[in-house]
Amino acid sequence: MVEKCSTDGYDIIGDIHGHGAELIALLESLGYFHDGISYIHPQGRQALFLGDFIDRGPQQRLVMQTVMPMVERASARAIMGNHEFNAILFHTLDPENPGCWLRPRDNKNTNQHLPFLAEYLNRPEELGKVIEWFKRLPLWIDIPKGPRLIHACWHQDHIDTLKPRLGHGNTLTDQLILEASRKGSPVYASIEVLLKGLEIPIKDTFFDKDGNPRSEVRTRWWINGEVNIQEVALPPSMSLRLPAETLAADVLPGYCPSKKPVFFGHYWWKGKPEPLADNVACLDYSVAKGGSLVAYRWDSCEALHHSKYIAVSAHSSPAGHYQAGRS
């Protein structure tokens, strides 16, 4: 039995990555309409965005022009993804190193950010407003008697570490942004886990989806108890390259089955959307890689069910509701 929650209506939306047409198609599939100011729902439902609005896709500005007015009008709420965090650092000068940026503008970082940069190339004032808006995004949302939202990993220890130092609404202060850019600092470590996921060091280097070398593997952090590293490695294809090593029960934070549902994005899931547990759901279904932009229609704190997913496939073709019994 999961924790008792309210019955407020929410539509929780996964990683968008600059796919504006798909976002609009999804909102309209959910019943939202544009009244000349922003998208709203006729029954007062609220959209909840899980971050990663930018990079990769072809319509960065359209996404921001859609989401920002919704949040400002309270027809939506949003949290920070790692791409918004990276953008803040990319566009913020380092006060301790004149002429340098908090996120180095090397080839890797610049190439990842190019679609966003291209759309704001001749719009410095608009770009500045977007970056300032990113800074006001909370790291997580925990709705009283409602769902929990985090971009990558609900890790209570790291949440508890950051909480006393955060600004209003669980937002990063300028000082925390600076500390979060310093590899090796406690704030850096916490932000890495919350926005990028819990990773475990491995012996052999591999290359990620963007061709960058990695020596750590992402994990299914929500799994409870003692597990084998092959069982928790992400992506699943990594398991074949890892030793059959048992992890101690305290390596992963886990997510207790009695807790209220937690929603996150980030992990480039594929296939038919479905819950990972009765109270755990990832809503990133790889729209930027030809997958789907996915929402979960929340009406109560019952155990999560695959019939509550609504998806729009990449290139704005409706993928429709995923109903029980469909292949």
PyMOL commands that set and color helices and strands:
alter all, ss='L'
color gray80, all
select helices_A, chain A and resi 20-29+60-73+82-90+107-119+124-135+156-165+174-180+186-196+229-232+236-241+287-289+306-308+314-316
alter helices_A, ss='H'
color red, helices_A
select strands_A, chain A and resi 10-13+33-34+39-40+46-49+76-78+140-142+148-150+199-207+213-219+227-228+233-234+246-247+262-264+280-282+284-285+292-298+309-313+317-321
alter strands_A, ss='S'
color yellow, strands_A
deselect
rebuild
show_as cartoon
